[in-house]
């Protein structure tokens, strides 16, 4: 997050606390098609909705100063009516979200071999986009940092029409067929009798469903991992989840999986701090995205494609039409084909973020659907829900949803019709209107891809969807030890909230044991279950499935893939510290010139340095320089920052050492495995916070010592400390750190 815009600049000789601005900063691109809808208040006068000037809006018309209000007061009635109806139904899922505008540019034209979608092949185009990020289960009033899937929906305003890539930050889904979606969401929402818990899956109904629907196991492993508590929307991957088709100009088809790869790397919170952030700043993710764009640190993702021959649909040991499966990148690498940059915040949250309508069925020539039964259900459901939420079939005429390609058809009327058709015939074919509008030529419009279909109509599931556990095992095997430990802790927490013993037993036996016996044992022992007694039981879940013991995830050309390094965040961190928030703890009497050296080094790498003290205002250094304090210990906790720095200066450190909140600030950062640096007398505050002396050098060491993310040196060693601290921050967390 960026520094507040209204923070005062340091006085001469002061340590800089300016925003870290990307060297690639450019003027935000405008979505020109929306400009005509933007209302600018500058230089205007207030009017009613009918354009009548308003001269007074503080008092209603009354019969005498203390008399009743009058029904004839048209301004009162209009103002209250508009207020009473200014809310629309919130989304059933993905209710809490935020969004941003940007653009997408393709890297090269080589994809023309696979698709005729011009926005993917024409490097001269800058395609406008709008992206909405969201949680899934909670209401609009829930917190950002709950354990949940994150929506990652992108609307491409292409010259051939709108393409909506409606995805998540997790590459698989809970269920295989959309007919089970209402059951899943009913189970994860607050329990109907009490309407609690909000925005959480740690309750009986969710785990009851999970334990009786074994296909959910793979997604559950992801949801219990660090992927479900991202550090930032800017630092999470996105996935199209489903298998799509690419179609080239010759009508030749390939299967494709869509990926978004963040250039800042993939990073997460830890569970303990995610809970603390809910209280300290429930808008943490929304604020982070807004502030980054506002400061010129535009988030970037590369669009990646996994392209597969159609004849390989069943070649990997699973069915590519199964949304509970992923295609390991070690089998089919992700080809990065372009970059998306988000460079403009919305002007109005409701008009843009709330009224944006994503529909899986919004595709353009060159992209087509597959027979994935989860995708097929979403083709219906997304349009259907917008009809209720946005008041009728004309939701695509709202400014945020309008395609940039001209719209001409015979659809008419309905709620909120904003077009004024002038044609004399509203049907096709017609002669009265000159046959207008004409059909688009085949090379300028969407043509469904021919594909053979055969079989008897029935309610059944393909036997190729039957394996529910091998990819869950693949995912768990792919995680680093600290990530597996977090999965165990998450399951212990979630099942610890489940009141019914039989549900806990079913989850352990039916979902966890087939994935990993030791995982099941560790969870069982923490949630009041006797593992020795459970181990001998048969699995209790129904539903036909194949439990391929000893096989994990995928196989190709005779090779079995038991792990996939691309699934572990330990391998996805990247090497940038851009926009990482560094808290500097100071009081009067800090070592100013030495601190300036460290701050300059951090900001040169794009980090955002913010100062924390007992109260707002300025703090003076030993050399007379000053810094402006952005946060007090009352408003800022270490969970809101990525790293902590304690500068030297005997008077400053003495004052901090006497403040419990300052000591706790450092202790919590250490407990959450975050980078911590101190020089000179500042090392003493680390000792007061309980950091083991074995991890720290002596405050007289002129060369920095770096151990498990703890970096210390003498005041004279700040140059080497700066370099070591930057490297420590690159790692994001230091899981090797001993905490006991």
C-alpha positions in Angstrom: 0.0 0.0 0.0 1.1 3.5 -0.7 1.7 6.3 1.8 -1.2 8.6 2.4 -1.2 11.4 -0.2 -1.5 14.1 2.4 1.6 13.1 4.4 3.9 16.1 4.7 7.2 16.0 3.0 10.2 15.7 5.3 12.1 18.9 6.1 15.6 19.5 4.7 17.9 16.7 5.7 15.0 14.5 6.6 14.5 10.8 5.7 12.3 10.5 2.7 8.9 8.9 3.0 7.7 9.5 -0.5 5.7 7.0 -2.5 7.7 4.4 -4.3 6.8 5.0 -8.0 7.6 2.5 -10.7 10.1 3.5 -13.3 7.6 2.3 -15.8 5.0 4.7 -14.6 2.8 6.1 -17.4 -0.3 8.2 -17.8 -3.3 5.9 -17.0 -5.0 4.8 -20.2 -8.6 6.0 -20.6 -11.4 3.7 -21.6 -12.6 6.3 -24.1 -16.0 4.6 -24.6 -16.9 5.3 -21.0 -15.9 9.0 -21.1 -19.3 10.2 -22.4 -21.0 8.7 -19.4 -18.7 10.3 -16.7 -20.3 13.2 -14.9 -18.0 15.9 -13.7 -19.3 18.0 -10.7 -16.8 20.8 -11.2 -18.5 24.1 -11.9 -22.0 22.7 -11.8 -25.2 23.6 -9.8 -27.5 21.1 -8.1 -30.7 20.1 -9.9 -33.4 17.5 -9.5 -33.5 14.5 -11.8 -35.6 16.5 -14.2 -33.0 19.3 -14.4 -34.8 21.8 -12.1 -32.4 23.9 -10.0 -32.3 23.1 -6.3 -31.8 26.1 -4.1 -32.3 24.5 -0.7 -31.9 20.9 0.4 -31.6 21.0 4.2 -35.3 21.4 5.1 -38.5 19.8 3.8 -41.5 22.0 3.0 -43.8 22.3 6.1 -47.0 23.9 7.1 -45.4 26.3 9.5 -41.9 25.9 11.2 -43.2 23.2 13.5 -46.0 21.8 11.2 -46.2 18.6 9.3 -44.2 18.0 6.1 -46.1 18.4 2.9 -46.7 15.8 0.2 -46.4 18.5 -2.4 -42.6 18.7 -1.7 -41.4 17.1 -4.9 -37.8 17.5 -4.0 -38.3 15.7 -0.7 -40.2 12.8 -2.4 -37.6 12.5 -5.2 -34.6 12.5 -2.8 -36.1 9.9 -0.4 -37.4 7.7 -3.3 -34.0 7.6 -4.9 -32.4 6.9 -1.6 -34.9 4.1 -0.7 -34.2 2.3 -4.0 -30.5 3.0 -4.5 -29.5 -0.6 -3.5 -29.7 -3.5 -5.9 -29.6 -7.1 -4.8 -26.1 -8.1 -4.0 -24.5 -11.0 -5.8 -25.4 -14.4 -4.5 -21.7 -15.2 -4.7 -18.8 -12.9 -5.2 -20.7 -10.1 -3.4 -17.7 -8.4 -1.9 -15.4 -7.1 -4.6 -13.4 -4.3 -6.1 -12.1 -3.6 -9.5 -10.0 -1.6 -11.8 -9.6 -0.5 -15.5 -6.6 -1.3 -17.6 -5.4 -2.7 -20.9 -4.1 -5.9 -22.5 -1.4 -6.0 -25.2 -0.4 -9.3 -27.0 3.3 -10.1 -27.2 3.5 -11.5 -30.8 1.4 -12.8 -33.6 2.4 -16.4 -33.4 -1.0 -17.4 -31.8 -2.7 -16.8 -35.2 -1.7 -20.5 -35.8 -4.2 -21.4 -33.1 -6.9 -18.7 -32.9 -8.5 -15.9 -34.9 -9.1 -13.8 -31.8 -7.4 -10.6 -32.8 -6.8 -9.3 -29.3 -4.5 -12.3 -28.8 -2.6 -12.0 -32.1 -2.5 -8.3 -33.0 0.4 -6.7 -31.2 -0.6 -3.2 -32.3 -3.9 -3.3 -30.3 -4.3 -2.1 -26.8 -7.5 -3.8 -25.6 -9.3 -2.1 -22.8 -10.1 -4.4 -19.8 -12.0 -4.1 -16.6 -11.1 -6.6 -13.8 -13.2 -7.4 -10.7 -11.6 -9.2 -7.8 -13.8 -10.7 -5.0 -14.3 -13.1 -2.3 -17.0 -15.8 -2.9 -18.9 -16.8 0.2 -19.3 -13.6 2.2 -21.7 -10.7 1.9 -20.7 -7.2 0.8 -20.1 -6.3 4.4 -17.7 -9.2 5.1 -13.9 -8.8 5.5 -11.4 -9.0 2.7 -8.9 -11.5 4.3 -11.2 -14.4 5.1 -10.2 -17.9 4.0 -12.0 -18.2 0.7 -11.6 -18.5 -3.0 -10.9 -15.2 -4.8 -12.8 -14.3 -8.0 -10.6 -13.0 -10.8 -13.0 -11.9 -13.6 -11.7 -10.0 -16.7 -13.8 -8.2 -19.3 -11.9 -7.6 -22.5 -13.6 -4.9 -24.6 -12.3 -6.2 -27.9 -13.0 -4.7 -31.4 -14.9 -8.0 -32.1 -17.1 -7.7 -29.0 -16.7 -8.4 -25.3 -14.9 -11.5 -24.0 -15.3 -12.3 -20.4 -12.7 -14.6 -18.8 -14.5 -15.4 -15.5 -12.0 -17.2 -13.3 -10.7 -17.7 -9.8 -7.3 -17.6 -8.1 -7.5 -21.4 -7.8 -7.3 -23.6 -11.0 -9.9 -26.1 -10.0 -13.5 -26.2 -8.6 -15.3 -28.0 -5.9 -17.8 -29.8 -8.1 -17.9 -31.4 -11.5 -21.4 -30.6 -12.7 -23.2 -27.2 -12.3 -26.4 -28.9 -11.1 -24.6 -29.2 -7.7 -23.7 -25.5 -7.5 -26.8 -24.5 -5.5 -26.1 -27.2 -3.0 -22.4 -26.2 -2.6 -23.3 -22.5 -2.1 -26.2 -23.2 0.3 -23.8 -25.4 2.3 -21.0 -22.8 2.5 -23.3 -19.8 3.2 -24.4 -19.0 6.8 -26.5 -21.8 8.3 -30.2 -21.0 7.7 -31.4 -21.2 11.2 -28.8 -18.8 12.8 -27.5 -17.0 9.7 -23.9 -17.5 11.0 -21.0 -17.6 10.3 -20.5 -14.9 7.8 -17.9 -15.3 5.1 -16.5 -18.5 6.6 -16.6 -22.2 5.8 -15.8 -23.4 9.3 -19.2 -24.8 10.2 -21.2 -28.0 10.1 -23.2 -27.5 6.9 -20.2 -26.9 4.6 -18.2 -29.9 5.9 -21.3 -32.1 5.9 -21.5 -31.4 2.2 -17.8 -31.9 1.6 -17.8 -35.2 3.5 -20.7 -36.6 1.4 -19.3 -35.3 -2.0 -15.8 -36.7 -2.4 -15.2 -34.8 -5.7 -14.7 -31.7 -3.6 -11.5 -33.0 -2.0 -9.0 -31.5 -4.5 -10.5 -28.0 -4.2 -10.7 -28.4 -0.4 -6.9 -28.9 -0.3 -6.4 -25.7 -2.2 -8.9 -23.8 0.0 -7.1 -25.0 3.1 -3.8 -23.9 1.7 -2.2 -20.4 1.7 -3.8 -19.8 -1.7 -7.0 -19.0 0.1 -5.5 -16.0 2.0 -3.5 -14.0 -0.6 -1.3 -11.1 0.5 -2.8 -9.0 -2.2 -5.0 -9.2 -5.3 -1.9 -8.0 -7.1 0.1 -11.0 -5.9 -2.2 -13.9 -6.8 -2.5 -16.0 -9.9 -5.7 -16.3 -11.9 -7.2 -19.2 -13.7 -10.0 -19.7 -16.2 -10.6 -23.1 -14.5 -12.4 -24.6 -17.4 -11.0 -26.1 -20.6 -11.9 -23.8 -23.5 -11.3 -24.1 -27.3 -9.2 -22.0 -29.6 -10.3 -21.9 -33.2 -8.1 -20.5 -36.0 -9.2 -18.9 -39.3 -9.3 -22.3 -41.0 -11.7 -23.6 -38.3 -9.0 -25.9 -36.8 -9.4 -26.4 -33.0 -7.2 -26.8 -30.0 -8.1 -27.1 -26.3 -6.8 -24.4 -24.0 -6.4 -23.5 -20.3 -6.1 -19.8 -19.4 -3.7 -18.5 -16.7 -2.9 -15.1 -15.2 0.7 -14.8 -13.8 1.4 -11.8 -11.5 4.7 -10.1 -12.2 5.0 -9.3 -8.5 5.1 -13.0 -7.6 2.6 -15.1 -5.7 2.4 -14.3 -2.0 0.1 -15.0 0.9 -0.8 -14.0 4.4 -0.5 -16.4 7.3 -3.8 -17.4 9.0 -3.1 -15.7 12.3 -2.4 -12.3 10.7 -5.3 -12.6 8.3 -7.6 -12.8 11.3 -6.0 -9.8 12.9 -6.2 -7.8 9.7 -10.0 -8.4 9.7 -10.1 -6.2 12.8 -7.3 -3.8 11.9 -8.4 -3.1 8.3 -11.3 -5.2 6.9 -10.8 -3.5 3.5 -7.1 -4.5 3.4 -7.2 -6.0 -0.2 -9.4 -3.3 -1.6 -7.3 -0.5 -0.2 -4.1 -2.2 -1.3 -5.3 -2.4 -5.0 -6.6 1.2 -5.0 -3.5 2.7 -3.4 -1.1 0.8 -5.7 -2.8 2.2 -8.8 -3.2 5.6 -7.2 0.5 5.8 -6.6 1.4 4.7 -10.1 2.5 1.2 -9.2 0.2 -0.4 -11.8 -0.3 -4.1 -11.2 0.6 -6.4 -14.1 -0.1 -10.0 -15.0 1.0 -12.0 -18.0 -1.7 -14.1 -19.8 -0.6 -17.7 -20.2 -2.0 -20.5 -22.3 -1.7 -24.2 -22.1 -2.6 -25.4 -25.6 -3.5 -29.1 -26.1 -4.4 -31.2 -29.1 -8.1 -32.3 -29.0 -7.0 -35.9 -29.4 -5.2 -35.6 -26.0 -8.4 -34.8 -24.1 -8.0 -38.1 -22.2 -4.3 -38.5 -22.5 -3.2 -37.3 -19.1 -4.8 -39.8 -16.8 -7.8 -37.6 -16.2 -10.5 -35.9 -18.2 -9.8 -32.3 -19.3 -13.5 -31.6 -19.1 -13.4 -32.2 -15.4 -13.3 -28.9 -13.6 -11.9 -30.6 -10.4 -8.6 -31.4 -12.3 -5.7 -29.3 -13.4 -3.1 -29.9 -16.1 0.4 -29.8 -14.5 2.6 -27.2 -16.1 5.4 -29.7 -16.1 3.4 -31.7 -18.7 2.1 -28.8 -20.8 4.1 -25.6 -20.1 2.2 -22.2 -19.9 3.0 -20.1 -22.9 2.9 -16.4 -21.9 1.2 -14.5 -24.8 0.6 -11.0 -23.5 0.5 -8.6 -20.6 -2.4 -6.9 -18.7 -1.8 -3.7 -16.8 -4.4 -2.2 -14.4 -3.8 1.6 -14.4 -7.1 3.3 -13.5 -9.3 3.1 -10.5 -13.1 3.4 -10.9 -14.7 6.8 -10.7 -17.7 5.3 -9.0 -17.8 2.0 -7.2 -21.5 1.3 -7.7 -21.7 2.3 -11.4 -18.6 0.2 -12.3 -17.7 -2.4 -9.8 -21.3 -3.3 -8.7 -23.0 -2.9 -12.0 -20.4 -4.8 -14.1 -21.9 -8.0 -15.3 -19.7 -10.9 -16.3 -21.1 -13.8 -18.4 -19.2 -16.9 -19.3 -21.1 -16.9 -22.6 -19.5 -13.7 -23.7 -17.0 -15.0 -26.2 -15.5 -13.6 -29.4 -14.5 -15.3 -32.7 -11.5 -17.5 -32.2 -12.6 -18.8 -28.7 -15.2 -21.4 -28.0 -16.7 -23.5 -25.3 -16.0 -27.1 -24.4 -18.4 -29.7 -23.0 -17.3 -29.2 -19.4 -20.6 -29.7 -17.5 -19.6 -27.0 -15.0 -19.0 -24.5 -17.8 -22.2 -25.5 -19.5 -24.2 -24.7 -16.4 -22.5 -21.3 -16.0 -23.5 -20.4 -19.5 -27.1 -20.3 -18.3 -26.6 -19.2 -14.7 -24.6 -16.0 -15.2 -27.1 -14.4 -17.6 -30.0 -15.5 -15.5 -28.7 -14.0 -12.3 -28.0 -10.6 -14.0 -31.7 -10.4 -15.0 -32.7 -10.2 -11.3 -29.7 -8.3 -10.0 -29.6 -5.6 -12.7 -33.3 -5.3 -13.3 -33.9 -7.0 -16.7 -32.4 -8.0 -20.0 -30.8 -4.6 -20.8 -28.0 -4.9 -18.4 -25.5 -4.9 -21.2 -26.5 -1.3 -22.0 -25.1 -0.1 -18.7 -21.9 1.9 -19.5 -19.5 -0.5 -17.8 -21.0 -3.5 -19.7 -21.3 -1.9 -23.2 -19.2 -3.5 -25.9 -17.0 -1.2 -27.9 -18.2 -3.0 -31.0 -21.5 -1.4 -32.4 -24.6 -3.2 -31.3 -27.4 -3.8 -34.0 -30.2 -6.4 -33.5 -33.9 -6.7 -33.1 -33.9 -7.2 -29.3 -36.2 -4.5 -27.9 -38.0 -3.0 -24.9 -37.8 -4.3 -21.3 -36.7 -2.6 -18.1 -34.2 0.2 -18.4 -34.0 0.2 -22.2 -31.5 2.9 -23.1 -31.5 2.7 -26.9 -33.9 4.4 -29.2 -34.3 2.1 -32.2 -35.4 3.9 -35.4 -35.9 1.0 -37.7 -39.3 0.3 -39.3 -38.9 -3.5 -38.9 -37.9 -5.3 -35.7 -37.7 -8.8 -37.1 -35.5 -10.8 -39.4 -35.8 -11.4 -42.3 -37.6 -8.2 -43.4 -38.1 -6.2 -46.5 -39.8 -3.1 -44.9 -36.5 -2.1 -43.3 -34.4 -3.0 -46.3 -33.3 -6.2 -44.6 -31.4 -4.2 -42.0 -29.5 -5.0 -40.0 -27.9 -7.7 -42.2 -26.3 -10.8 -41.0 -22.5 -10.5 -40.4 -20.3 -12.4 -42.8 -18.8 -15.6 -41.5 -15.3 -14.1 -41.3 -16.5 -11.2 -39.2 -18.6 -12.9 -36.5 -18.8 -15.9 -34.2 -19.5 -19.2 -35.8 -20.0 -22.2 -33.5 -17.3 -24.8 -33.9 -18.6 -28.0 -35.4 -18.1 -31.0 -33.2 -19.6 -34.5 -33.1 -22.1 -35.3 -30.4 -23.4 -38.8 -29.8 -25.0 -40.7 -26.9 -28.3 -41.3 -25.2 -29.9 -38.6 -23.1 -29.6 -39.5 -19.5 -28.6 -38.1 -16.1 -25.2 -39.7 -15.7 -21.5 -38.8 -15.2 -18.7 -40.0 -17.4 -16.6 -42.7 -15.8 -13.6 -40.5 -16.8 -14.6 -38.2 -13.9 -14.5 -40.9 -11.3 -11.1 -40.3 -9.7 -11.5 -37.8 -6.9 -8.2 -38.1 -4.9 -5.1 -38.5 -7.1 -4.9 -34.8 -7.9 -5.6 -33.8 -4.3 -2.6 -36.0 -3.5 -0.6 -34.4 -6.3 -1.3 -30.9 -4.8 -0.4 -31.9 -1.2 2.8 -33.7 -2.4 3.8 -30.6 -4.3 3.7 -28.3 -1.3 6.8 -27.3 0.8 6.8 -28.5 4.3 5.6 -25.2 5.8 2.8 -25.1 3.3 1.7 -28.7 4.3 1.9 -27.6 7.9 -0.5 -24.7 7.1 -3.0 -27.1 5.5 -2.9 -29.2 8.6 -3.5 -26.2 10.8 -6.3 -24.9 8.6 -8.1 -28.2 8.6 -7.7 -28.4 12.4 -9.2 -24.9 12.8 -12.1 -25.6 10.3 -13.1 -29.0 11.7 -12.6 -27.7 15.2 -15.6 -25.5 14.5 -17.7 -28.4 13.4 -20.0 -29.4 16.2 -21.2 -32.8 14.9 -18.7 -35.6 15.6 -19.9 -37.8 12.7 -19.1 -35.0 10.2 -15.6 -34.7 11.5 -15.2 -38.4 11.3 -16.5 -38.5 7.7 -14.1 -35.7 6.6 -11.1 -37.5 8.1 -12.0 -40.9 6.6 -13.6 -39.9 3.4 -11.7 -36.9 2.3 -8.3 -36.8 4.1 -7.3 -40.4 4.5 -7.4 -41.2 0.7 -5.1 -38.2 0.2 -2.5 -38.8 2.9 -2.8 -41.0 5.9 -0.4 -38.9 8.0 -2.5 -35.8 7.2 -5.6 -37.6 8.3 -3.9 -38.6 11.6 -2.6 -35.2 12.4 -6.1 -33.6 11.9 -7.9 -36.3 13.7 -5.8 -36.0 16.8 -6.5 -32.3 17.1 -10.3 -32.5 16.6 -11.2 -35.0 19.3 -11.1 -38.2 17.2 -9.3 -41.5 18.1 -7.1 -42.2 15.0 -6.3 -45.7 16.1 -10.0 -46.5 16.2 -10.8 -44.7 12.9 -7.9 -46.1 10.9 -9.4 -49.5 10.7 -12.8 -48.3 9.4 -13.8 -48.4 5.8 -14.4 -45.1 4.1 -17.9 -43.9 4.7 -18.6 -41.5 1.8 -20.9 -42.5 -1.0 -20.5 -41.7 -4.7 -18.6 -43.8 -7.1 -15.0 -43.0 -7.2 -11.6 -44.5 -7.9 -8.9 -44.2 -5.2 -5.7 -44.7 -7.1 -3.4 -45.4 -4.2 0.2 -44.6 -5.0 -0.7 -42.5 -8.0 -0.7 -38.7 -7.8 -2.4 -36.4 -10.3 -1.4 -37.1 -13.8 0.5 -39.3 -16.2 1.7 -38.7 -19.8 3.5 -41.0 -22.2 4.2 -43.5 -19.5 5.5 -41.0 -16.9 3.6 -40.6 -13.6 3.7 -37.1 -12.1 3.7 -37.4 -8.3 4.3 -33.7 -7.7 4.2 -30.4 -9.6 6.7 -27.7 -8.4 4.5 -25.0 -10.1 1.8 -25.6 -7.5 4.0 -24.5 -4.6 4.1 -20.8 -3.7 7.6 -21.5 -2.4 8.6 -21.5 -6.1 6.6 -18.5 -7.2 7.8 -15.6 -5.1 9.7 -13.7 -7.8 12.6 -11.3 -7.0 10.8 -8.0 -6.8 10.1 -6.0 -3.6 8.1 -3.4 -5.4 5.2 -2.0 -3.2 6.2 -4.1 -0.2 5.2 -2.0 2.9 8.1 -1.5 5.3 7.2 -0.2 8.8 10.0 2.0 10.4 9.6 2.3 14.2 10.9 5.6 15.5 10.7 8.1 18.4 12.6 11.4 18.9 16.3 10.8 18.9 16.7 8.2 16.1 19.8 7.9 13.9 18.8 10.1 11.0 21.6 9.9 8.5 22.0 6.2 8.8 18.3 5.6 8.5 18.3 7.8 5.3 20.8 5.4 3.8 18.5 2.3 4.4 15.3 4.1 3.3 16.9 5.3 0.1 18.0 1.7 -0.7 14.6 0.3 0.0 12.8 3.0 -2.1 15.2 2.5 -4.9 13.9 -1.1 -5.2 10.3 0.2 -5.2 9.4 -0.6 -1.5 7.0 1.7 0.3 8.5 3.0 3.6 6.1 4.3 6.3 6.9 5.6 9.7 5.2 4.4 12.9 5.4 6.1 16.3 3.4 6.9 19.4 1.4 9.6 17.7 1.2 11.4 14.4 3.3 14.5 13.7 7.0 14.8 13.2 9.9 13.1 14.9 13.4 14.6 15.1 16.6 12.7 14.6 19.9 13.2 16.3 21.2 15.2 13.4 18.2 17.6 13.3 16.4 16.0 10.4 12.8 15.0 10.8 10.3 12.5 9.4 6.5 12.7 9.2 4.7 9.9 11.0 2.0 8.2 9.0 0.7 5.8 11.7 0.5 5.6 15.4 0.7 2.3 17.3 -3.1 2.7 17.9 -3.9 2.5 14.2 -1.1 0.3 12.8 -0.2 -3.3 13.6 2.6 -5.3 12.1 0.1 -7.5 10.3 -0.5 -4.5 7.9 3.2 -4.5 6.8 5.6 -6.8 5.0 8.7 -6.0 7.0 9.9 -4.0 10.0 12.9 -1.8 10.5 14.2 -0.4 13.8 16.8 2.3 13.4 19.4 3.1 16.0 19.5 6.1 18.3 19.7 5.6 22.0 16.9 8.0 23.0 14.5 6.7 20.3 15.1 3.0 21.2 14.7 3.7 24.9 11.4 5.3 24.3 10.2 2.5 22.1 11.4 -0.1 24.6 9.0 1.4 27.1 6.0 1.0 24.9 4.3 -2.4 24.9 2.8 -1.8 21.5 6.2 -1.2 19.9 7.6 -4.4 21.5 4.6 -6.4 20.4 4.9 -4.9 16.9 8.3 -6.5 16.5 7.4 -9.7 18.3 4.4 -10.3 16.0 6.4 -9.6 12.9 8.9 -12.2 14.1 6.2 -14.7 14.9 4.7 -14.2 11.4 8.1 -15.0 9.8 8.5 -11.5 8.3 11.8 -9.8 7.6 13.1 -7.6 10.4 16.1 -5.3 10.4 17.8 -3.2 13.1 21.0 -1.3 13.4 22.9 0.2 16.3 20.9 0.5 19.5 17.8 -0.7 17.5 19.0 -4.3 18.0 18.1 -3.9 21.7 14.4 -3.6 20.8 14.6 -6.9 19.0 16.0 -8.5 22.2 13.1 -6.9 24.2 10.7 -8.5 21.7 12.1 -12.0 22.5 14.1 -12.6 19.3 16.8 -15.1 20.1 20.2 -13.6 20.4 21.6 -16.4 18.2 19.9 -14.8 15.3 21.4 -11.3 15.9 24.8 -9.9 15.6 26.2 -7.5 18.1 25.2 -3.8 17.8 28.9 -3.1 17.2 29.2 -5.4 14.1 30.2 -3.2 11.2 29.1 -5.9 8.7 25.5 -6.9 8.6 24.5 -10.3 9.9 21.4 -12.0 8.3 19.9 -15.1 9.8 16.4 -16.4 9.2 15.2 -13.1 8.0 16.7 -11.1 10.9 19.2 -8.5 9.7 21.4 -6.6 12.2 24.5 -4.4 12.2 26.2 -1.5 13.8 25.2 2.0 12.7 28.4 2.0 10.6 27.2 -1.1 8.7 24.0 0.3 7.3 25.2 -0.1 3.7 25.6 -3.8 4.0 22.5 -4.0 6.2 20.5 -2.3 3.4 21.6 -4.9 0.8 20.9 -7.8 3.2 17.5 -6.4 4.2 16.4 -6.1 0.6 17.4 -9.7 0.0 15.5 -10.7 3.1 12.3 -8.9 1.9 12.6 -10.6 -1.5 12.0 -13.9 0.3 8.7 -12.5 1.7 8.7 -15.0 4.6 11.4 -16.9 6.5 9.9 -20.2 7.3 13.2 -21.6 8.6 13.0 -19.2 11.5 12.9 -21.0 14.9 9.9 -19.9 16.9 10.3 -22.1 20.0 
